[in-house]
Amino acid sequence: MSNRPTLQFPAPSGHPVRSSRRAWRTAAVALLSTLVLLLPIVMYLLLHDGDRETPAPGDAAPTPATATSPPSTTRPPAGAPNGRISLTTLGNSTVEIPAWPADNLQGPSGRVHFRDGAVQIPQTGTAPAHRPPKGMELVILAVTYGDVDRDGADETVAEIGCLTEGGSKQIVAFDRNAAGRIVTMGRVVATTGEIRDIDTGSTRIGTSGTVTTRVGDYQVCCGDETPQVWQHRGYRWQGARFHQVAGPTRMTANPALTETSVAAGSIVLGPVVDGYRYGTLTVTVRHGWGTRPANLAIEFFPGSGLERAGSSWPPVTTPPTSPGFVVAVAPPPARGTASHTFAVRRPATVTGRTLELEVYGTTAASVRLAESNPWNNGVTVPIRAVD
């Protein structure tokens, strides 16, 4: 029921997401060093948040805090639980975290225990190619308060990040039940689809219970100067979940940004003919949103020994720093698809099970467009031989 400033943690990584998958791998080592330096600062702020309250049974008792956001002076009505949970209490509790979107960085969900506002995520092996990897840390980035279910008492709305120098974010509403335990009402909004970033600290709750936050179409990182489109969108608790009730429902086209995805069938190589096996590969590219590329490139990484066959291939270039080669093809129509078929061959003595390829779009001036979702513009193609 207030428009007070959001209480906010500094993000431990200090940076938003990189615009390519390869950049994430490079950033991970630097991030670990940064976290060590920032941990004392984060712990200090956690212990000095701006809300005092009487903890419910089982909650960590909040430390006396500097009043950066004044506590509520209105008692909740009889029968309505007080869902105003301090940053310190929430950051040292076990809470239910909604599942993370499949098209962004992955993190733990379900019952998760936070300590000092964070959860370290175990790193087990390497993420599969062309799939969103695991984050390194789950962090409560900010909280704000207001009566989102209009029962006369405040609830707590928190921004939670699954981060590796940026990453997935979601806004989640928490309340207390009649026994005083913290319960999760539901997710307000998350970074999925056309929403790729949430402006930390931007969330406000109006007197009508509408949760308003600022969402963006791209996350920048590490010197990336790609322009972003930002929108304010409002969400309200209706029935058993949050629904959007205000603001745009689609992102305005960003001239520096596109969203392309790629799919491909398997390559079936036939019987040996003059020392080679021959086959074809069909690649389908989809334009999802953002600017439609003026030109489209498909980059092949033929580590399996595949070669181009026939004379119908489009123009081919070989980047000086790439182990593969690039072909230029016509882009799909806006929010549509286009398919391209390529003839290939492989020496009968060579074996290999996969081919990697990636797609990207450029402007008419051959400037490469940033990808809104960096996890779906590549594919691993299976290869098999038949006689």
FIRO-72166 format. One record per residue: residue number from 1; residue in three letters; x, z negated, y negated of N, C-alpha, C in turn. Coordinates in steps of 0.001 Angstrom, whole numbers, plus 500000, padded with zeros to 6 digits. Atoms other than C-alpha are relative to their C-alpha. Example, Ala and Ser with C-alpha at 12.3 -4.5 7.8 and 13.67 -1.06 7.14 Angstrom:
# residues 2
num/residu/n.east/n.up/n.north/ca.east/ca.up/ca.north/c.east/c.up/c.north
1/ala/500890/500000/501190/512300/492200/504500/500900/500000/498800
2/ser/499180/500060/501190/513670/492860/501060/499230/499270/498910
END
This chain:
# residues 387
num/residu/n.east/n.up/n.north/ca.east/ca.up/ca.north/c.east/c.up/c.north
1/met/500815/500000/501192/500000/500000/500000/500858/500000/498745
2/ser/499121/500059/501158/502910/500514/497683/500773/501284/499870
3/asn/499072/498906/500232/505156/503088/496136/501369/499440/499652
4/arg/498697/500589/500247/508160/500759/496095/501095/500875/500591
5/pro/498916/499185/499444/511556/502356/496718/500225/499685/501466
6/thr/499660/500173/498600/512474/502894/500330/501287/499202/500130
7/leu/498764/500693/499665/515031/500477/501774/500801/500896/500918
8/gln/499243/498924/499372/517861/502596/503061/501357/499527/500484
9/phe/498652/500151/499493/520899/502354/505289/500823/501218/499599
10/pro/499158/498805/500084/523846/504625/504511/500209/500548/501399
11/ala/499781/499394/498681/524147/507103/507381/501433/499764/500426
12/pro/498631/500277/499597/527209/506043/509409/500900/501215/499982
13/ser/499153/498810/500003/528395/509627/509712/500283/500495/498605
14/gly/499811/499596/501386/527930/510346/506029/499816/501468/499747
15/his/500116/498556/500191/527290/514045/506589/498804/500519/500757
16/pro/501029/499328/499210/524380/516275/507626/500598/500933/501022
17/val/499583/499219/498848/524510/518660/510513/500764/501255/499606
18/arg/499327/498724/500195/526873/521606/510786/499054/501140/500342
19/ser/500904/498870/499797/525359/525062/510853/500318/500791/501258
20/ser/499720/499281/498761/526924/526147/514153/500356/499016/501093
21/arg/499700/500882/498879/527370/524689/517611/501476/499689/500092
22/arg/498570/500267/499876/531143/525092/517558/500458/498943/499020
23/ala/499602/500987/501006/531381/523000/514405/499705/498588/500464
24/trp/500323/501350/499528/529718/520045/516136/501125/499446/500865
25/arg/498944/500488/499114/532455/519843/518741/501211/499564/499194
26/thr/498867/500347/500848/535132/519830/516032/499745/498706/499255
27/ala/500322/501161/500834/533301/517162/514040/500027/498697/500774
28/ala/500184/501228/499236/532963/514676/516890/501206/499072/499890
29/val/498797/500827/500054/536588/513489/516803/500116/499324/498646
30/ala/499914/500576/501337/536554/512994/513031/498947/498925/499794
31/leu/501086/500943/500185/533255/511151/513235/500341/498636/500558
32/leu/499685/501281/499402/534561/508458/515562/500878/499161/499090
33/ser/499134/500721/500934/537280/507543/513057/499204/499495/498814
34/thr/500804/500388/501160/534776/507479/510209/499107/498813/500315
35/leu/500892/501097/499633/532418/505169/512101/500704/498661/499989
36/val/499243/501251/499990/535149/502570/512530/500140/499452/498595
37/leu/499818/500428/501380/535727/502470/508767/498689/499544/499367
38/leu/501272/500300/500651/532028/502359/507859/499254/498835/500627
39/leu/500759/501024/499308/530894/499765/510399/499888/498711/499207
40/pro/500177/501242/500773/531688/496706/508208/499010/500154/498855
41/ile/500929/499787/501113/529756/498233/505297/498570/499994/500503
42/val/501354/499940/499445/526723/498997/507459/499520/498610/500391
43/met/500395/501337/499583/526728/495469/508902/499682/499124/498791
44/tyr/500270/500790/501195/526916/493948/505414/498616/500322/499437
45/leu/501292/499617/500556/523925/495955/504219/498852/499576/500896
46/leu/501040/500445/499085/521970/495158/507350/499646/498534/499786
47/leu/500219/501427/500181/522416/491461/506648/499556/499649/498597
48/his/500393/500248/501378/521466/491844/502994/498896/500944/499564
49/asp/501103/499132/500389/518271/493881/503048/499050/499247/499096
50/gly/500782/500571/501085/515562/493314/500495/498666/499408/500385
51/asp/501300/500563/499649/512690/491765/502480/500185/498755/500835
52/arg/499983/501230/499233/512181/488225/503710/498648/499867/500687
53/glu/501241/500242/499301/509637/487343/506307/500231/498980/501084
54/thr/499901/500891/498864/508886/484864/509047/500000/500833/501261
55/pro/499937/499127/498831/510012/486492/512270/498974/499623/501053
56/ala/500887/500247/498866/507633/486877/515169/500836/499479/501153
57/pro/499243/500482/498834/508586/485253/518473/500804/501127/500624
58/gly/499139/499001/499380/511541/487101/519981/500721/500885/499037
59/asp/499316/499181/500984/512593/488811/516728/501185/499244/499433
60/ala/498850/500618/500641/515950/488193/515096/499593/499464/498638
61/ala/500335/500579/501295/515658/485853/512103/500760/500714/498903
62/pro/499304/499294/501064/516420/487718/508868/500890/499068/499202
63/thr/499089/500742/500853/519357/486554/506771/499468/500005/498574
64/pro/500407/499960/501407/518574/485487/503154/500587/501208/499302
65/ala/499602/498686/500485/518699/488750/501224/499914/500091/498491
66/thr/500129/499646/501405/519262/490105/497771/498721/500800/499811
67/ala/501324/499385/500174/515898/491218/496363/500126/501363/499360
68/thr/499974/498632/500510/516349/494964/496044/498623/500630/500024
69/ser/501396/499563/499968/512662/495478/496908/499166/498750/500140
70/pro/500695/501280/499970/510275/492603/496103/499074/499879/501190
71/pro/500907/500180/498867/508384/491116/499043/498558/500044/499556
72/ser/501422/499942/500307/504639/491529/499247/499482/498608/499633
73/thr/500578/501268/500422/502721/488789/497421/498571/499839/500486
74/thr/501373/500033/499511/499406/489591/499115/499989/499694/501484
75/arg/500113/500325/498586/498560/487919/502403/499090/501021/500693
76/pro/500895/499091/499285/497078/490217/505050/498677/499314/500290
77/pro/501302/500597/499721/493361/489684/505679/499966/499394/501389
78/ala/500127/500652/498699/492286/487510/508558/499760/501045/501082
79/gly/500166/499077/498879/492629/489374/511863/500865/501231/499937
80/ala/499124/498830/500106/494970/492082/510525/501447/499534/500125
81/pro/498615/500439/499849/498544/491613/511831/500856/500453/498822
82/asn/499060/499645/501057/501314/491613/509249/501060/500927/500586
83/gly/499072/499024/499451/503193/494795/510093/501194/500293/499125
84/arg/498849/499817/500882/505763/494429/507336/501225/499370/500665
85/ile/498858/500440/499192/509016/494207/509343/501271/500261/499199
86/ser/498805/499829/500820/512253/493604/507516/500999/500928/500683
87/leu/498968/499111/499490/515161/495974/507901/500875/499291/501024
88/thr/499167/500765/499075/517208/493246/509567/499294/499774/501322
89/thr/500747/500261/498775/514477/492380/512055/499841/501267/500829
90/leu/500175/498746/499264/513721/495971/512975/501322/500469/500588
91/gly/498688/499533/499552/517440/496723/513263/500623/499166/501087
92/asn/499505/500824/498896/517870/494002/515904/498879/499722/500998
93/ser/501155/500131/499121/514762/494590/517991/499994/501095/501054
94/thr/500269/498968/498999/513710/496495/521088/498672/500647/499643
95/val/501205/499296/500435/511195/499143/520055/499844/501284/500809
96/glu/500309/498742/499306/509516/502217/521529/500290/501166/499069
97/ile/499629/498827/500789/511101/505424/520205/499345/501242/500607
98/pro/500597/498767/499457/509088/508672/520564/501080/500971/500473
99/ala/499072/498999/499467/510701/511537/522477/500541/500882/498885
100/trp/499377/499129/500994/513102/513718/520494/499608/501444/500267
101/pro/500397/498603/499803/512105/517364/519911/501021/500758/500843
102/ala/499121/499265/499096/513518/519777/522478/500916/500967/499283
103/asp/499206/498993/500700/514896/522125/519803/500974/499389/498997
104/asn/499045/500629/500896/517202/519618/518125/500819/498992/500794
105/leu/499110/500951/499356/519871/517023/518894/499216/498978/500812
106/gln/500721/500864/499084/518875/514802/521813/500501/498559/499945
107/gly/499642/501411/500017/518809/511006/521895/499096/499215/500915
108/pro/500829/500829/499128/517348/508085/523836/498612/499792/499415
109/ser/501373/500284/500400/513608/507494/523726/499444/498948/500940
110/gly/500551/501109/499235/511246/504947/525212/500484/498682/499414
111/arg/499576/501320/500466/512264/501271/524969/501494/500023/499687
112/val/498607/499931/500466/515469/501159/522937/500296/498727/499216
113/his/499608/501216/500722/517311/498062/521712/501033/500336/498935
114/phe/499079/499804/501116/518929/498301/518284/500795/498717/499756
115/arg/499154/501118/500412/521810/496101/517254/500623/500368/498665
116/asp/499524/499713/501355/522628/495944/513558/499594/501412/499565
117/gly/500566/498750/500468/520455/499006/513033/500464/501245/500715
118/ala/499446/498811/499342/522191/501298/515524/500012/499827/501514
119/val/499834/499951/498548/522448/502308/519181/501059/501054/500289
120/gln/498980/499037/499603/525580/503943/520565/499499/500778/501217
121/ile/500494/499144/498924/524750/506885/522847/501160/500382/500912
122/pro/498902/499638/499082/526977/507247/525956/500149/501518/500098
123/gln/499710/498572/499890/528646/510646/526144/500456/500296/501425
124/thr/499706/499694/498596/528581/511987/529702/500085/501508/500175
125/gly/499808/498578/499771/530064/515425/530203/499728/500841/498771
126/thr/500204/499034/501072/529629/518539/528086/498584/500545/500058
127/ala/501356/499456/500042/526239/519770/526938/499996/501442/500503
128/pro/500086/498603/499568/525101/523033/528575/500055/500942/498803
129/ala/499916/499016/501076/525804/526132/526519/498609/500360/499497
130/his/501242/499561/500642/523069/527129/524059/498874/498988/500170
131/arg/500988/501073/499962/521292/523781/524406/500387/498936/498971
132/pro/499650/501090/500916/521063/520976/521826/500744/498898/500742
133/pro/499248/501058/499324/523691/518362/522729/499420/498634/499707
134/lys/500354/501374/500322/523343/514594/522733/500589/499616/498657
135/gly/499406/500618/501165/523817/512722/519517/500987/498932/500424
136/met/499041/501049/499706/526510/510077/519273/499442/498617/499675
137/glu/500512/501293/500431/524421/507359/517643/498560/500141/499540
138/leu/501361/500115/500511/520820/506367/516998/500038/498978/498874
139/val/499853/500833/501189/520475/504877/513502/498668/499881/499277
140/ile/501122/500180/500919/517683/503364/511420/500520/500280/498602
141/leu/499456/499546/501268/518315/505201/508158/499318/499356/498804
142/ala/500733/500541/501149/515594/503749/505913/498656/499491/500473
143/val/501364/500450/499731/512304/501837/505904/499235/499894/498690
144/thr/500889/500237/501128/509345/501636/503566/498711/499400/500537
145/tyr/501147/500779/499580/506048/499755/503629/498727/500467/499307
146/gly/501300/499674/500559/502373/500435/503096/498931/499896/501068
147/asp/501125/500153/499081/498942/500195/504661/499580/501374/500522
148/val/500263/498644/499519/498923/503390/506702/498715/500092/500829
149/asp/501237/499934/499204/495984/502457/508956/498809/499387/499266
150/arg/501058/500489/500888/493943/500960/506071/499232/498820/500596
151/asp/500603/501232/499493/493363/497605/507750/500197/498837/499034
152/gly/499772/501033/500995/494356/495689/504614/501364/499353/500076
153/ala/498658/500571/499856/497887/494819/505838/501025/501124/500060
154/asp/498939/498997/499987/501187/496649/505458/500475/500300/501416
155/glu/499223/499594/498837/502879/498597/508243/501395/500418/499524
156/thr/498618/499617/500289/506540/499637/508443/500214/501436/500445
157/val/499707/498603/499685/507539/503296/508297/501499/500198/499876
158/ala/498536/499918/499936/511144/503982/509338/500439/501435/500258
159/glu/499338/498734/499672/513353/507050/509282/501124/499695/500972
160/ile/499025/500232/498938/515422/507186/512463/500751/501301/500248
161/gly/499183/498816/499781/518299/509584/513008/500762/499932/501304
162/cys/499137/499821/498834/519969/510815/516180/501122/500907/499521
163/leu/499024/499356/500862/523271/511817/514642/501333/500309/500666
164/thr/498584/499677/499891/526576/513548/515022/500312/500790/498745
165/glu/499893/499396/501330/527380/514270/511377/498696/500712/499641
166/gly/501324/499434/500189/523646/514843/510932/499339/500184/501351
167/gly/500653/499760/498726/521212/515940/513593/498500/499868/499912
168/ser/501440/500181/499965/517658/515081/514607/499597/498784/499179
169/lys/500578/501142/500697/515512/512806/512467/498508/499960/500301
170/gln/501448/500126/499927/512018/511437/512798/499560/498777/499213
171/ile/500629/501101/500709/509748/509238/510716/499020/499348/500965
172/val/500802/500712/499009/508102/506565/512888/499343/498794/499337
173/ala/500735/501139/500540/505427/503997/511981/499941/498871/501026
174/phe/500030/501187/499149/505616/500447/513383/499003/498990/499429
175/asp/500922/501060/500388/503125/497567/513307/500281/498800/500894
176/arg/499969/501125/499068/502684/494181/514944/498643/499891/500677
177/asn/501269/500243/499319/500079/493370/517554/499526/498571/499712
178/ala/500569/501315/500267/497936/490239/517612/500945/498871/500386
179/ala/499030/501016/499587/500748/488358/519361/501245/499994/499117
180/gly/498858/499960/500898/503187/489294/516598/501144/500878/500460
181/arg/498947/499125/499491/505212/491747/518667/499992/501333/499275
182/ile/499881/498684/500634/506513/494976/517176/499482/501065/500960
183/val/500524/498887/499208/504566/497997/518428/500174/501283/499206
184/thr/499860/498688/500628/505046/501696/517716/498632/500648/499867
185/met/501258/499284/500215/502046/503385/516129/500160/501450/500410
186/gly/499781/498601/499656/503467/506901/516378/500960/500668/499042
187/arg/499096/499199/500816/505642/509583/514927/499223/500673/498880
188/val/500611/499344/501151/504782/510832/511462/500410/501462/499960
189/val/499469/498645/500053/507031/513920/511413/501417/499965/500544
190/ala/498654/499912/499444/510277/515106/513011/500636/501329/499608
191/thr/499278/498760/500295/512939/517753/512474/499885/500924/501211
192/thr/500250/499037/498940/511585/520506/514685/499348/501226/499391
193/gly/500581/498780/500547/510460/524089/514204/500616/500330/498660
194/glu/499506/499619/501317/510726/525077/510554/500556/498817/499210
195/ile/499444/501187/500670/511530/521497/509514/501311/499637/500679
196/arg/498681/500268/499422/515272/520968/510029/500700/498817/499346
197/asp/499410/501167/500645/515975/518060/507693/498905/499182/499335
198/ile/500870/500925/500741/514269/515022/506159/500887/499289/498994
199/asp/499221/500609/501075/515518/513705/502828/499951/498478/500141
200/thr/499956/501432/499759/516643/510169/503621/499673/499222/498728
201/gly/500405/500815/501129/515003/507625/501334/498864/500583/499189
202/ser/501046/499342/500790/512282/510017/500139/498590/499578/500390
203/thr/501325/500314/499488/509396/508525/502121/499300/498976/499115
204/arg/500847/500899/500773/506589/506867/500147/498626/499895/500674
205/ile/501335/500207/499445/503206/505424/501146/499053/499716/498850
206/gly/500949/500152/501090/500291/505825/498742/498915/498991/500319
207/thr/501078/500975/499832/497297/503560/498239/498951/500461/501008
208/ser/500949/499484/499010/495227/505850/500491/500559/499947/501412
209/gly/499360/500035/498693/497691/505336/503341/500763/501257/500350
210/thr/499272/498757/499725/499179/508824/503085/501507/499768/499921
211/val/498545/500084/499955/502850/508931/504095/500552/501334/499502
212/thr/499437/498785/500579/504662/511455/501905/501506/499966/500134
213/thr/498556/499913/499874/508202/512614/502599/500452/501406/499643
214/arg/499427/498717/500425/510508/515465/501597/500737/500628/501176
215/val/499434/499327/498838/511391/517965/504308/500677/501302/499573
216/gly/499235/498808/500331/513880/520840/504298/500131/500949/501172
217/asp/499931/498955/498979/514457/524084/506178/501388/500159/500611
218/tyr/498629/499814/499538/518179/523579/506835/500781/498724/499755
219/gln/499072/501107/500231/520852/520914/507246/501377/500572/499685
220/val/498671/499531/500385/524150/521451/505471/501042/498969/500417
221/cys/498915/500896/499616/527510/519988/506379/501341/500572/499596
222/cys/498570/499733/499996/531157/519916/505600/500379/501234/499185
223/gly/499662/498875/500865/531447/522307/502678/499035/501158/500071
224/asp/501017/498948/499912/528481/524451/503720/499174/499995/498718
225/glu/500742/499901/501256/526830/525667/500514/498725/500823/500135
226/thr/501251/499269/499787/523798/527350/502087/498869/499347/499214
227/pro/501144/500588/500727/520795/526861/499748/498937/499514/500974
228/gln/501084/500559/499198/517944/524763/501118/498674/500119/499252
229/val/501349/500076/500542/514199/524937/500594/499442/498629/500357
230/trp/500562/501329/499789/512571/521501/500159/498521/499997/499628
231/gln/501437/500139/500260/508885/520594/500280/499586/498539/500198
232/his/500626/501289/499761/506862/517394/499932/498758/500219/500861
233/arg/501162/499907/499122/504379/516965/502761/499444/498601/500238
234/gly/500665/501279/499806/501826/514200/503330/499309/499922/501345
235/tyr/500553/500220/498666/500629/512714/506622/499151/498720/499981
236/arg/500898/501146/499984/497769/510315/507361/499633/499661/501436
237/trp/500408/500510/498689/496877/508154/510349/498513/500251/500196
238/gln/501382/499651/499710/493694/509575/511846/499794/499940/501499
239/gly/500209/500154/498574/492391/508487/515195/501160/499249/500615
240/ala/498888/500655/499301/495444/507781/517310/501352/500598/499644
241/arg/498712/499429/500362/498133/509804/515554/499963/500478/498553
242/phe/499893/499518/501367/499367/511208/512254/499730/501500/499947
243/his/500306/498600/500252/498080/514520/510904/500463/500350/498593
244/gln/499626/499583/501347/499384/516521/507965/498742/500231/499174
245/val/501174/499889/500870/496930/516283/505066/500351/500525/498612
246/ala/499611/499556/501339/498957/517423/502041/501298/500787/500083
247/gly/498773/499213/500072/501652/519913/501099/499928/501266/500835
248/pro/499975/498740/499250/502607/523310/502546/500100/499755/501505
249/thr/499888/500078/498544/502323/523920/506278/501039/500968/500547
250/arg/498919/499092/499597/504955/526668/506365/501062/500005/498920
251/met/498901/499943/500939/508345/526970/504774/500004/501322/499238
252/thr/499791/498791/500789/508872/529419/501935/501262/500704/500501
253/ala/498840/499248/499519/511255/532197/502979/501226/499691/499154
254/asn/498726/500311/500647/514843/531265/502163/500890/501232/500115
255/pro/499217/498758/499906/516932/534357/501258/501353/499844/500679
256/ala/498701/500224/499355/520055/532734/502728/499868/499600/501461
257/leu/500243/500621/498705/518443/531638/505986/499088/500861/500851
258/thr/500898/499347/499056/516898/533160/509066/499864/499144/501237
259/glu/500132/500644/498698/515720/532027/512458/499819/501084/501043
260/thr/500066/499038/498910/516538/534315/515356/500245/499270/501313
261/ser/499764/500527/498658/516377/533519/519041/500154/501177/500945
262/val/499696/498906/499081/517446/535538/522040/499666/499591/501428
263/ala/500248/500180/498570/516407/535919/525670/500534/501236/500712
264/ala/499467/498868/499238/517849/538126/528391/499696/499802/501476
265/gly/500174/500055/498561/517120/538978/531989/501345/499926/500701
266/ser/498756/500024/499239/519680/538799/534750/500568/501411/500133
267/ile/499348/498727/499707/522172/541569/535487/500107/500134/501515
268/val/499915/499722/498563/521778/543041/538971/500899/501217/500173
269/leu/499038/498916/499768/524793/545142/539973/499772/500588/501391
270/gly/500316/499318/498748/524123/547740/542661/501207/500242/500890
271/pro/498925/499710/499053/526205/549100/545540/501212/500637/499321
272/val/498745/499478/500544/529798/550165/544961/499960/501522/499981
273/val/499890/498557/500169/530208/553703/543601/501329/500279/499298
274/asp/498688/499676/500554/533756/554985/543055/500710/498765/499437
275/gly/499277/501218/500382/535087/551426/542839/499291/499104/499011
276/tyr/500734/500809/500979/532424/550078/540440/498596/499693/500507
277/arg/501406/500313/499841/529082/548367/540616/499329/500176/498638
278/tyr/500682/499685/501251/526546/549447/537964/498682/499235/499887
279/gly/501269/500672/500241/523579/547725/536362/499616/500110/498536
280/thr/500451/500001/501400/521669/547173/533125/499662/498574/499581
281/leu/500355/501283/500597/520973/544277/530806/499024/500252/498858
282/thr/500975/499911/501092/517892/543925/528581/500033/498712/499192
283/val/499907/501131/500926/518232/541662/525546/498804/500068/499045
284/thr/501152/500068/500902/515152/540567/523570/500290/498993/498896
285/val/499734/500851/501162/515598/539170/520064/498676/499764/499274
286/arg/501204/500364/500735/512841/537320/518204/500364/499493/498616
287/his/499881/500596/501330/512564/536649/514487/498896/498969/499859
288/gly/500984/501069/500057/510860/533286/514030/499463/499746/498607
289/trp/500397/500260/501378/510820/532574/510286/501212/500222/499110
290/gly/498904/499744/500934/512974/532734/507199/500111/501483/499697
291/thr/499787/498614/500371/514397/535977/505905/500179/500888/501230
292/arg/499764/499042/498926/514154/538967/508215/501350/500658/499764
293/pro/498687/499381/500209/517718/540215/508762/499881/501491/499721
294/ala/499926/498553/500232/518535/543634/507358/500727/500673/501150
295/asn/499230/499489/498870/520994/544099/510224/500120/498888/501034
296/leu/499877/500976/498920/521374/542428/513587/501208/500349/500855
297/ala/498831/499814/499143/524501/541935/515674/499815/499223/501292
298/ile/499942/500681/498707/524804/541067/519360/501462/499934/500397
299/glu/498597/500178/499629/528151/539597/520343/500079/499665/501487
300/phe/499839/500173/498557/529141/539902/524015/501339/499324/500287
301/phe/498775/500656/499527/531669/537643/525721/500100/500271/501499
302/pro/500038/499538/498606/532296/539534/528994/501116/499397/500845
303/gly/498961/500637/499204/534478/536977/530727/499906/500328/501473
304/ser/500183/499665/498592/533055/538161/534049/500587/501353/500369
305/gly/499397/498703/499706/534907/541496/533764/499077/501167/499807
306/leu/500928/498897/500252/531879/543542/532731/500580/500972/498981
307/glu/499601/498950/500929/532487/546819/530936/498760/500772/499563
308/arg/501071/499098/500442/530285/549139/528910/499999/501249/500869
309/ala/500135/498788/499184/528970/552077/530886/499081/500977/499286
310/gly/500857/498985/500606/527393/555340/529800/500378/500272/498555
311/ser/499694/499548/501361/527289/556929/526356/498927/499591/498990
312/ser/501110/500325/500894/524178/555311/524855/500182/498676/499259
313/trp/499771/501256/500695/525776/552151/523491/500022/500220/498486
314/pro/499882/499908/501461/525412/551490/519742/501449/499800/499577
315/pro/498626/500194/500469/528544/551282/517561/500529/498614/500365
316/val/499365/501228/499525/530972/548626/518808/501169/499659/499095
317/thr/498826/500490/500724/533437/546518/516821/500579/498816/500768
318/thr/499312/501109/499344/535988/543993/518043/500563/499077/498933
319/pro/499472/500927/501004/536450/540976/515746/501415/499566/500353
320/pro/498603/500324/499712/540135/540050/515396/500205/498638/500649
321/thr/499817/501348/499454/539592/536401/516387/499029/499686/501125
322/ser/500995/500228/498955/536967/536875/519087/500442/500621/501314
323/pro/499674/499402/498698/537458/537425/522827/498994/501049/500435
324/gly/501037/499063/499622/534344/539596/522863/499936/501204/499091
325/phe/500231/498846/500876/532891/542606/521089/498577/499922/499466
326/val/501270/500084/500712/529941/543135/518749/499373/501382/499919
327/val/500737/498755/500198/527263/545825/518680/498938/499770/498939
328/ala/501022/500068/501041/524917/546557/515777/498735/500661/500511
329/val/501281/499480/499536/521229/547031/516641/498951/499777/498911
330/ala/501091/500169/500964/517953/547283/514758/499410/498602/500149
331/pro/500584/501341/499913/516498/543859/513877/498535/500065/500393
332/pro/501438/500021/499695/513055/542810/515087/499181/499969/498725
333/pro/500866/500149/501183/510091/542980/512696/499833/498532/499654
334/ala/500209/501378/500432/509247/539853/510708/499074/499281/500977
335/arg/500731/500816/499026/508053/537184/513178/499614/500802/501241
336/gly/500250/499171/498822/508228/539804/515925/501222/500057/500898
337/thr/498916/499869/499030/510497/540882/518789/500465/501444/500096
338/ala/499440/498677/499706/512751/543813/519655/500885/499862/501231
339/ser/499217/500031/498769/514332/544631/523014/500986/501157/500023
340/his/498936/498996/499912/517548/546546/523701/500588/499934/501405
341/thr/499470/499924/498643/518865/547722/527072/501381/500642/499982
342/phe/498606/499553/499977/522564/548198/527814/500427/500253/501446
343/ala/499450/499670/498686/524261/549904/530781/501385/499367/500136
344/val/498717/500678/499772/527178/547962/532283/500535/500363/501384
345/arg/499396/499843/498685/529599/548224/535157/501075/498929/500168
346/arg/498939/500957/499721/532131/546001/536858/500789/500476/501206
347/pro/499224/499625/498822/535043/546770/539200/499542/499224/501225
348/ala/500506/500633/498780/534019/546027/542768/500843/498810/500417
349/thr/499110/501092/499606/536997/543718/543159/499859/498765/499111
350/val/500151/501114/500950/535939/541486/540243/498703/499253/500313
351/thr/501191/500819/499799/533534/538611/540697/499771/499126/498760
352/gly/500368/500854/501132/531733/536477/538158/498500/499828/499988
353/arg/501415/500322/499881/528365/534846/537816/499245/500048/498688
354/thr/500718/500065/501277/527568/534835/534103/500669/500852/498931
355/leu/499564/499342/501225/527869/536646/530793/499424/499204/498842
356/glu/500470/500693/501192/527619/534895/527417/499753/501016/498890
357/leu/500207/499164/501181/526104/536540/524363/499300/499189/498918
358/glu/500624/500636/501153/524977/535508/520886/499504/501075/499050
359/val/500518/499073/500999/522958/537162/518126/500080/499338/498627
360/tyr/500076/500507/501371/523097/536807/514358/499592/501136/499079
361/gly/500482/499030/500965/521584/538530/511367/500845/499985/498742
362/thr/499299/499897/501273/523093/539728/508101/499072/500626/498962
363/thr/500721/499364/501095/521822/540828/504720/500408/501462/499914
364/ala/499635/498594/500212/521949/544430/503493/501436/500129/499517
365/ala/498608/499997/500471/525297/543506/501913/500961/499469/501059
366/ser/499191/500454/498862/526599/542405/505354/500453/498546/499882
367/val/499736/501438/500071/526543/538705/504431/499253/499326/501143
368/arg/500620/500634/498846/525895/536615/507516/499004/498948/499548
369/leu/501043/500960/500321/522654/534625/507322/500193/498723/500812
370/ala/499979/501270/499281/522604/530947/508228/498813/499939/500951
371/glu/501064/500157/499011/520528/530041/511292/499311/498654/499814
372/ser/500767/501231/500138/517755/527493/510825/500195/499099/501209
373/asn/499786/500739/498753/518040/526411/514456/501215/500603/500698
374/pro/498785/499403/499442/521617/526907/515738/500078/499963/501514
375/trp/499893/500212/498558/520776/526129/519369/499365/501096/500837
376/asn/500739/499043/499171/518717/529159/520420/500374/501456/499733
377/asn/499614/498608/500230/520609/532242/519256/501127/500435/500922
378/gly/499066/499604/498957/522792/532407/522350/499346/499836/501355
379/val/500569/500074/498653/522113/532825/526056/501099/500248/501029
380/thr/499135/499760/498849/523940/532660/529384/499237/500879/500986
381/val/500677/499016/499149/523059/535683/531524/500556/499917/501421
382/pro/499513/500014/498617/523256/535351/535323/500293/501404/500516
383/ile/499610/498706/499418/524940/538172/537272/500001/499858/501521
384/arg/499916/499965/498532/524459/539053/540930/500186/501430/500480
385/ala/499748/498676/499425/525488/541946/543140/499186/500170/501267
386/val/500756/499676/498798/523394/543657/545806/500564/501278/500605
387/asp/499548/498781/499311/524263/546277/548411/498815/500771/500561
END
